[in-house]
Every structure is written in structure tokens, then in C-alpha cells.
Amino acid sequence: MPPSHGLPTGSSAASIDVQLASRHAAAQAADVATRAHRLGGAGALHEEHPLQRAARDAQAVVQHGLFGIGPHEALGRKLVSRRMAPGDRIDA
């Protein structure tokens, strides 16, 4: 059995949907925090600035191992196996 890469091992539709939603939410939050940091100007570059902290925290989430390529590929395998009938071809 392949490693779960930190993902829940259930392959139910709800489990996959939750995983997809959490990945999307984290990516969107990081994007918003990064944009806010950029709009904060030079003052936001200081380590103690709240926008600096928000941008760092949001980036830390998306750089976490659970959001890396391994879990992303594992989630893709779950989606493909759930939606394909035996004998279906991906390249067809």
C-alpha cells in the first residue's frame, strides 16, 4: 500500500472534498496575505509589522509538508481511482 503522505487514508468523496477545500483555502489565504503585505509598503517589511507576520504565517502553511507535492499526487491518485472504472484509460 502506498504511503498516505500525511493525508487521511479514507478515500470517500467527503474526505477528498475536504482535502481539496483545505488546500484551496490555504493557497488563497497565502495569496491574500502576500498581496496585503505588498500593499503595506516599506513599513510592512519590518519584522514586527502585523502584515509581515501574516504573510510569513500564511506562507508557512502552504510550505508545510501536507501541502507539498507528495500529498498532492496522493490526492490525485484518489481522485482518479474514484472516478475511473476498471479498464478506463487516462489518455483516451
C-alpha positions as CSV (number, residue, x, y, z in Angstrom):
1,M,0.0,0.0,0.0
2,P,1.4,3.4,-1.0
3,P,2.2,5.9,1.8
4,S,-0.6,8.3,2.8
5,H,1.8,11.3,2.7
6,G,0.1,12.7,5.8
7,L,-3.4,12.7,4.2
8,P,-6.3,10.9,5.8
9,T,-6.4,7.4,4.4
10,G,-10.2,7.4,3.7
11,S,-11.0,7.9,0.0
12,S,-14.6,8.9,0.4
13,A,-15.9,11.8,-1.6
14,A,-16.3,13.9,1.5
15,S,-12.7,13.2,2.6
16,I,-11.4,14.1,-0.8
17,D,-13.6,17.2,-1.0
18,V,-12.3,18.4,2.5
19,Q,-8.7,17.9,1.4
20,L,-9.2,19.8,-1.8
21,A,-11.1,22.6,0.0
22,S,-8.3,22.9,2.7
23,R,-5.6,23.1,0.0
24,H,-7.5,25.8,-1.9
25,A,-8.3,27.8,1.3
26,A,-4.6,27.7,2.3
27,A,-3.4,28.8,-1.1
28,Q,-6.0,31.6,-1.2
29,A,-5.1,32.8,2.3
30,A,-1.4,32.9,1.4
31,D,-2.2,34.9,-1.8
32,V,-4.3,37.4,0.2
33,A,-1.7,37.8,2.9
34,T,1.1,38.3,0.3
35,R,-1.0,40.9,-1.6
36,A,-1.8,42.8,1.7
37,H,1.9,42.7,2.6
38,R,2.9,44.2,-0.8
39,L,0.2,46.9,-0.4
40,G,1.6,47.7,3.1
41,G,4.6,49.4,1.5
42,A,8.0,49.7,3.0
43,G,6.7,49.8,6.6
44,A,5.4,46.2,6.2
45,L,9.0,45.0,5.7
46,H,9.7,45.4,9.4
47,E,9.7,42.1,11.2
48,E,7.3,43.3,13.9
49,H,4.7,44.6,11.4
50,P,1.4,42.7,11.5
51,L,1.3,42.3,7.7
52,Q,4.8,40.8,7.8
53,R,3.7,38.3,10.4
54,A,0.6,37.5,8.4
55,A,2.5,36.9,5.2
56,R,5.1,34.7,6.9
57,D,2.4,32.7,8.7
58,A,0.4,32.1,5.6
59,Q,3.5,31.1,3.6
60,A,4.4,28.7,6.3
61,V,1.1,26.9,6.0
62,V,1.4,26.4,2.2
63,Q,5.1,25.2,2.6
64,H,4.1,22.6,5.2
65,G,4.6,19.0,4.2
66,L,0.9,18.4,4.0
67,F,0.7,20.8,1.1
68,G,3.7,19.5,-0.8
69,I,3.9,17.5,-4.0
70,G,3.6,14.1,-2.3
71,P,0.2,14.7,-0.7
72,H,-0.9,16.5,-3.9
73,E,0.0,13.4,-6.0
74,A,-1.7,11.1,-3.5
75,L,-4.9,13.1,-3.6
76,G,-4.8,13.0,-7.4
77,R,-4.5,9.2,-7.3
78,K,-7.5,9.1,-5.0
79,L,-9.5,11.3,-7.4
80,V,-8.5,9.2,-10.5
81,S,-9.2,5.9,-8.8
82,R,-12.6,7.1,-7.5
83,R,-13.8,8.5,-10.9
84,M,-12.4,5.7,-13.2
85,A,-14.0,2.4,-13.8
86,P,-11.6,-0.6,-14.2
87,G,-10.2,-0.6,-17.7
88,D,-10.7,3.1,-18.3
89,R,-7.7,4.8,-19.8
90,I,-6.4,8.2,-18.7
91,D,-5.1,9.1,-22.2
92,A,-8.3,8.1,-24.0
